Amino acid sequence: MADWSKKELNKGELTFKIDLDKIKEGLDKAFDKNKKNIKVPGFRKGKVSRQVFNQMYGEEALYQDALNIMLPEVYAEAVAEAEIDPVGQPNISVESMEKGKPWVLKADVSVKPDVKLGEYKGVEVPKQNTRVYKKDIDAKLDSMLQSQAELVLVDRPAKDGDTVIIDFDGSVDGNHFEGGKANNYSLELGSGSFIPGFEDQLVGHKAGDDVEVKVTFPADYPQKDLAGKEALFETKIHEVKEKQLPKLDDEFAKDVDEDVDTLEALKAKIKTELKEQKEAAAHDTIENDAIDAAVNNATVKDIPQVMLDEDVERQMDQYLAGIQQQGIPADMYFKMTGTSKDDLKKQFVAGADKRVKTSLVLEAIVKAEKINPSEDDVNAEVADLAKQYGMKEEAVRGALSDDMLKHDIGIQKAVSVVVDNAKQVSKNTSSSDEK
């Protein structure tokens, strides 16, 4: 029997009992767990009988172990009976554990907040422009030309867009610092890859020139000991090279894409690819806008702090796992970026309220729409995940329970309900866009 008493908006007290049959079962398991370590004179280790144990130590000696064994199951049953949706870990206390009577326990529990849905079907979102313009195709062609450019030595002062081969040696207040020196370094002027102001001071200089480059490190520079400091880089220019672009013709088209024979065919292919990219980006934007609208239209009061904390921890774990998959351990990442775990945490704390509210609203839509993923849905999701991560389907099922899969599928279906029913509202486009 379970009794739920609400104490605050999203907090309360759950009182539940463990009946005598369940207690006996728990005590038996606790005895079996401990008897191999029990030493009693006249008995081999692990061979003492339950009757003798009770006579010597008392049945009460097993109570705590029995409770620990039973608690996950009986707490879950009490939660189901009370029809509550707890979050975080409960604070459980014992009210009574009298011999021969049911045990009574109380749990201080935080629960998911109620969600009052507003409009989520028919929300208005800005219509996305997926048209591909001539300037889009030209920009892509220019990028392809730049990637095929050759660097050719020139005997003239360097200008923006040129590549210079340099030696440099940096110092702050006369002290050289780690990472401030290199030889035969290839630097494209105007690329913005160096400290602001560095590249500008090389413009107008020729091969063989020695240049004293004076710059100030940005205040937010990752190396804290250099941030905001003035530095001097003694720089030697060895070579100046300019880009020579290939001719934009049929031969160029065939060189960069073996599936086409003419420049016009390349342009057509680029247009198709850009169209697909714009449509994918438009779908993502519409989805985000529609979900944001549905969330803004809903009312969710007093999200428990534990839900926000769990979200932040989950986001941090996922982010660091992604970094580690790239071969960068967490401690190295923090050193490289000049940040700490607390800095990363602050980044995710900022959006925790919105992320948690979004999850709660989507779960509420699942209930409102009576979305109940089928076994076929689960099988399809398992197959998709296995393909996506290069795993066997059995491994996916081993890592994710059916309840977890059904939850995620339900959320996906709720998103579809919102997005499929969204109304796209036209927005003004610039008349100067080229067709």
C-alpha positions in Angstrom: 0.0 0.0 0.0 1.4 3.4 -1.0 0.2 6.9 0.0 1.4 10.0 -1.8 1.2 13.3 0.0 2.1 16.5 -1.9 4.0 18.9 0.2 5.2 21.5 -2.3 4.4 22.1 -6.0 6.6 19.3 -7.3 7.7 17.6 -4.1 6.0 15.3 -1.7 6.2 12.4 0.7 5.6 8.8 -0.4 4.7 6.4 2.4 4.7 2.7 1.7 4.8 -0.6 3.4 6.6 -3.9 3.0 4.3 -6.9 3.8 5.3 -9.9 5.9 5.7 -12.2 3.0 8.1 -9.8 1.2 10.0 -9.3 4.4 10.5 -13.0 4.9 11.7 -13.3 1.3 14.2 -10.4 1.8 15.5 -11.9 5.1 16.0 -15.3 3.4 18.0 -13.6 0.6 20.0 -11.5 3.1 20.9 -14.7 5.1 22.0 -16.5 1.9 24.1 -13.6 1.0 25.9 -13.4 4.3 26.1 -17.0 5.6 29.3 -17.8 3.7 31.1 -15.2 5.8 29.5 -16.2 9.2 31.8 -17.9 11.7 30.1 -19.9 14.5 32.0 -22.3 16.9 31.2 -25.9 16.0 30.2 -25.1 12.5 32.2 -25.0 9.3 32.4 -21.5 7.8 29.2 -20.9 5.7 27.4 -23.9 7.1 25.6 -22.4 10.1 21.8 -22.9 10.1 19.3 -20.1 10.0 17.9 -21.2 13.4 21.3 -21.1 15.1 22.1 -17.7 13.5 18.8 -16.3 14.8 19.6 -17.6 18.3 23.1 -16.1 18.3 22.6 -12.8 16.5 18.9 -12.3 16.2 16.9 -11.9 13.0 17.3 -8.1 13.4 20.9 -8.4 12.3 19.7 -9.2 8.8 17.2 -6.2 8.6 19.4 -3.7 6.9 20.7 -6.1 4.3 17.2 -7.4 3.6 15.9 -3.8 3.2 18.7 -2.9 0.8 17.9 -6.0 -1.3 14.1 -5.3 -1.3 14.1 -1.5 -1.6 14.5 -1.0 -5.4 11.6 -3.4 -6.1 9.2 -2.2 -3.4 9.9 1.5 -4.1 9.2 1.0 -7.8 6.0 -0.8 -6.9 5.0 2.1 -4.6 5.7 4.7 -7.2 3.6 2.8 -9.8 0.7 2.4 -7.3 0.9 6.1 -6.4 1.0 7.0 -10.1 3.8 9.6 -9.7 6.8 10.3 -11.9 9.8 10.8 -9.7 13.0 12.5 -10.7 16.4 12.2 -9.0 17.1 9.9 -6.1 14.5 9.8 -3.2 15.5 10.5 0.4 14.2 7.3 2.1 13.7 7.0 5.9 12.5 4.1 8.0 9.3 4.7 10.0 9.1 1.3 11.6 10.7 -2.1 11.3 8.9 -4.0 14.1 9.3 -7.8 14.1 6.1 -9.5 13.0 4.7 -6.4 11.5 4.9 -4.8 8.0 7.8 -2.4 7.7 6.8 1.2 7.0 9.0 3.6 5.0 8.8 7.2 3.8 10.5 8.8 0.9 10.9 12.5 0.1 10.4 12.6 -3.6 10.7 15.2 -6.3 8.4 14.6 -9.3 8.1 15.9 -12.8 6.1 19.0 -13.0 2.6 19.1 -14.6 2.6 20.4 -18.1 -0.3 22.5 -19.3 -0.1 22.3 -23.1 -1.0 25.4 -25.2 -1.3 25.4 -29.0 1.1 22.9 -30.5 -0.8 22.0 -33.7 -0.9 24.8 -36.2 1.8 27.0 -34.7 3.1 29.6 -37.2 6.7 29.6 -38.3 8.6 31.7 -40.9 8.7 30.1 -44.3 12.2 29.1 -45.4 13.6 30.1 -48.7 15.2 27.0 -50.4 15.7 28.6 -53.8 19.2 28.3 -55.2 20.5 31.5 -56.7 23.2 32.1 -59.3 25.4 33.7 -56.7 25.2 30.5 -54.6 26.5 28.4 -57.5 29.2 31.0 -58.3 30.3 31.0 -54.7 30.6 27.2 -54.7 32.6 27.3 -58.0 34.9 29.9 -56.6 35.5 27.7 -53.6 36.4 24.8 -55.9 38.7 27.1 -57.9 40.5 28.2 -54.8 41.0 24.6 -53.7 42.7 23.9 -57.0 44.8 27.0 -57.0 48.6 26.7 -57.3 51.1 28.8 -55.3 53.7 30.5 -57.5 56.7 32.4 -56.4 56.6 36.1 -57.1 59.2 38.9 -56.8 57.1 41.7 -55.4 55.8 43.0 -52.1 53.2 40.7 -50.5 49.5 41.6 -50.6 46.3 40.1 -49.1 45.7 36.7 -50.5 49.4 35.9 -50.9 51.1 33.1 -49.0 54.4 34.0 -47.2 57.0 31.5 -45.9 58.3 33.0 -42.7 60.4 32.4 -39.6 59.1 34.1 -36.4 60.1 34.4 -32.8 57.8 36.0 -30.3 58.4 37.6 -26.9 56.5 39.5 -24.2 58.5 42.0 -22.2 61.7 40.4 -23.7 60.7 36.9 -22.5 60.2 34.3 -25.2 57.2 32.0 -24.6 56.1 28.5 -25.5 54.6 28.2 -29.0 55.8 31.6 -30.1 58.6 30.4 -32.5 58.5 28.6 -35.8 60.6 28.2 -38.9 59.5 28.1 -42.6 55.9 28.6 -41.5 53.4 29.0 -44.4 50.9 31.8 -43.7 48.1 33.1 -46.0 47.8 36.8 -45.5 44.2 37.8 -44.8 43.2 34.4 -43.6 42.9 35.6 -40.0 44.6 32.6 -38.7 47.2 34.6 -36.6 46.7 37.1 -33.9 44.8 40.2 -35.1 47.2 42.7 -36.7 50.0 40.2 -37.4 49.2 39.4 -41.0 48.5 43.1 -41.9 52.0 44.1 -40.9 53.5 41.7 -43.4 51.6 43.2 -46.3 53.9 45.4 -48.5 57.1 43.4 -47.6 59.2 41.3 -49.9 61.2 38.1 -49.7 64.3 38.7 -47.6 62.8 41.4 -45.4 63.1 41.3 -41.7 59.9 42.7 -40.0 59.3 43.5 -36.4 55.6 42.7 -35.9 54.0 44.2 -32.8 50.6 42.9 -31.7 48.4 42.6 -28.6 47.0 39.3 -27.6 43.2 39.3 -27.3 41.8 39.5 -23.8 40.1 36.2 -24.2 43.2 34.4 -25.6 43.2 30.8 -24.5 46.7 31.0 -22.9 45.8 33.1 -19.8 49.4 34.2 -19.2 49.4 35.9 -22.7 45.9 37.3 -22.8 45.9 41.1 -23.2 49.7 41.3 -23.4 51.7 43.2 -26.0 54.1 41.0 -28.0 56.9 41.5 -30.4 57.5 38.9 -33.2 60.8 39.1 -35.0 59.9 37.9 -38.4 61.9 36.9 -41.5 60.1 36.6 -44.9 61.7 33.9 -47.1 59.2 33.6 -49.9 56.1 35.4 -51.3 53.7 33.2 -53.3 50.5 34.2 -55.1 47.6 32.0 -56.0 47.1 31.1 -59.7 43.6 29.9 -60.3 42.8 27.3 -63.0 40.6 28.3 -66.0 36.9 27.8 -65.3 36.1 25.5 -68.3 35.0 22.0 -69.2 38.5 20.6 -68.4 38.3 22.1 -64.9 34.9 20.5 -64.4 36.2 17.1 -65.4 39.2 17.5 -63.1 37.1 18.2 -60.0 34.3 15.8 -60.7 34.7 12.7 -62.7 30.9 12.3 -63.0 30.6 15.3 -65.3 32.0 16.2 -68.7 31.2 19.9 -69.0 31.1 23.0 -66.9 27.3 23.3 -67.4 26.9 19.8 -66.1 29.0 20.7 -63.0 26.8 23.8 -62.4 23.7 21.6 -62.6 25.1 19.1 -60.2 26.1 21.9 -57.8 22.6 23.4 -58.0 21.0 20.0 -57.1 23.4 19.5 -54.2 22.8 23.1 -52.9 19.0 22.6 -53.2 19.2 19.4 -51.1 21.3 21.2 -48.5 19.0 24.2 -48.3 16.0 22.0 -48.0 17.6 20.0 -45.1 18.6 23.2 -43.4 15.1 24.6 -43.9 13.5 21.5 -42.4 15.8 21.8 -39.3 14.9 25.5 -38.9 11.2 24.9 -39.3 11.4 22.0 -36.8 13.3 24.2 -34.2 10.9 27.1 -34.7 7.8 24.9 -34.4 9.0 23.2 -31.3 10.1 26.5 -29.7 6.6 27.8 -30.4 4.9 24.8 -28.8 7.1 25.0 -25.8 6.5 28.8 -25.4 2.8 28.1 -25.6 2.9 25.6 -22.8 3.0 26.2 -19.0 5.5 24.3 -16.8 5.9 25.5 -13.3 8.8 25.1 -10.9 11.1 22.6 -12.7 12.9 20.6 -9.9 16.6 21.6 -9.6 17.5 17.9 -9.7 16.2 17.8 -13.3 18.3 20.8 -14.3 21.4 19.3 -12.7 20.9 15.9 -14.4 20.5 17.6 -17.7 23.7 19.6 -17.3 25.6 16.5 -16.3 24.2 14.6 -19.2 25.1 17.4 -21.7 28.7 17.6 -20.3 29.2 13.8 -20.5 28.0 13.7 -24.1 30.2 16.6 -25.1 33.3 15.2 -23.5 32.6 11.8 -24.9 32.5 13.4 -28.4 35.8 15.1 -27.7 37.3 11.8 -26.5 36.1 10.0 -29.7 38.4 12.5 -31.5 41.3 11.2 -29.5 41.4 14.2 -27.1 41.2 13.3 -23.3 39.1 15.7 -21.2 42.1 17.1 -19.3 44.0 17.8 -22.6 40.9 19.6 -24.0 40.7 21.9 -21.0 44.4 22.6 -21.2 44.2 23.3 -25.0 41.2 25.7 -24.6 42.4 27.3 -21.4 39.1 26.4 -19.7 38.0 24.2 -16.8 35.2 21.8 -16.1 33.4 24.6 -14.3 33.6 26.8 -17.4 32.0 24.0 -19.5 29.3 23.5 -16.9 28.4 27.2 -17.0 27.9 26.8 -20.8 25.3 24.1 -20.4 23.6 25.6 -17.3 22.5 28.5 -19.4 20.2 26.4 -21.6 19.2 23.7 -19.1 15.8 25.2 -18.3 14.8 25.4 -22.0 16.1 21.9 -22.7 14.2 20.3 -19.8 11.0 22.2 -20.5 11.2 21.1 -24.1 11.5 17.5 -23.1 8.6 17.8 -20.7 6.4 19.4 -23.3 7.2 16.8 -25.9 6.4 14.0 -23.3 3.1 15.7 -22.6 2.3 15.8 -26.4 3.1 12.0 -26.5 0.4 11.5 -23.8 -2.1 14.0 -25.4 -1.8 12.3 -28.8 -1.9 8.8 -27.2 1.3 7.9 -29.0 2.2 4.3 -28.3 5.1 3.0 -30.4 4.6 -0.5 -31.7 7.0 -3.4 -31.7 7.6 -2.7 -35.4 8.6 0.8 -34.5 11.1 -0.5 -32.0 12.5 -3.0 -34.4 13.0 -0.3 -37.0 14.6 2.0 -34.5 17.0 -0.7 -33.5 17.9 -1.4 -37.1 18.5 2.3 -37.8 20.7 2.8 -34.7 22.7 -0.4 -35.5 23.3 1.0 -39.0 24.2 4.5 -37.8 26.7 3.3 -35.2 28.0 0.2 -37.1 26.8 -2.1 -34.3 24.9 -5.4 -34.3 21.2 -5.1 -33.5 21.7 -7.4 -30.5 24.3 -5.0 -29.1 21.8 -2.1 -29.5 19.1 -4.1 -27.7 21.6 -4.9 -24.9 22.5 -1.2 -24.4 18.9 0.2 -24.7 15.8 -1.2 -23.1 12.5 -1.3 -24.9 11.1 1.4 -22.6 14.0 3.7 -23.5 13.5 3.0 -27.2 9.8 3.5 -27.0 10.3 6.8 -25.1 12.7 8.1 -27.8 10.4 7.0 -30.6 7.5 8.6 -28.9 9.4 11.9 -28.7 10.3 11.7 -32.4 6.6 11.1 -33.3 5.6 14.1 -31.1 8.0 16.3 -32.9 6.5 15.1 -36.2 3.0 16.0 -34.9 4.1 19.6 -34.2 6.2 20.0 -37.4 3.8 18.4 -39.8 0.9 20.7 -38.5 3.0 23.9 -38.4 1.9 26.7 -40.7 4.6 28.3 -42.7 4.2 32.1 -43.0 5.9 33.9 -45.9 8.5 36.5 -45.1 9.8 39.2 -47.3 12.8 38.3 -49.4 15.3 40.8 -50.9 14.4 41.8 -54.5 18.1 42.2 -55.2 18.8 38.4 -55.0 20.0 37.1 -58.4 18.0 34.3 -60.0 
